Amino acid sequence: MNFHVITIFPEICEAYTSASVLGRAQKTDKGKGAKHHGKKISVEYYNPRDYVKDKHKKVDDKPYGGGPGMVMKAEPVIKAWEKAVGRKKDQKKVKTLIMSPRGKTFTNKLAKDYVNKYDHLVLISGRYEGIDARVKKALKAEEVSVGDYILTGGELPALSIIDATARQVAGVLGEHDSLEDDRATTGECYTRPDAIVYKQKKYVVPKVFLSGNHGEIDKRRARKKG
């Protein structure tokens, strides 16, 4: 899966995507006996400021019809998109998303659909009061929201979508991906020691997790999920 992020703050995103699981997934695994040798994902950044000609690199302007704030101009965003995927022969394998609190709610199911249907995911991160509406029409983009709240920019939503979607790519989480999904779904996991004391109160690991009986452990997790 190839992620393409259009943002005026690429350095904000790169710090996150170059670390931990996402960082490893972008490297070629040359380890002995490794099952997945190639890169699992790629993450590239495109700054709209690189596609404007004025000396101030201005990518925003006042909105027609008045109103508060500034709006990101259409042309720099569209040019950044063209640089990212505009020359791909099979545009059916390209999905373009605009980060927006008005959009469709992003879910784990959508993440799986993106991996199954597309090779390229373009994430347009707006700033200011939004993006010129012609971008959505010209690029046949879809607005997506990560929650019922408003942020100062689209970078955090874009990172959330990259993280959740990358997890669905084979090999990104290694051989324990299904187990990790179970832990995240139930919300119940423990490690050593089996008892801790905090403010004179003792907290212990439930006995079933110490029993070694994986059948009973699975049953408990299934109940928690329900």
Helices and strands as residue ranges (DSSP letters): E 2-6, H 10-17, H 20-25, E 42-46, G 48-51, E 60-61, E 71-72, H 74-85, G 91-93, E 94-105, H 108-117, E 120-124, H 134-139, E 142-145, H 155-166, G 174-176, H 177-186, E 195-198, E 201-204, H 207-210, H 214-225
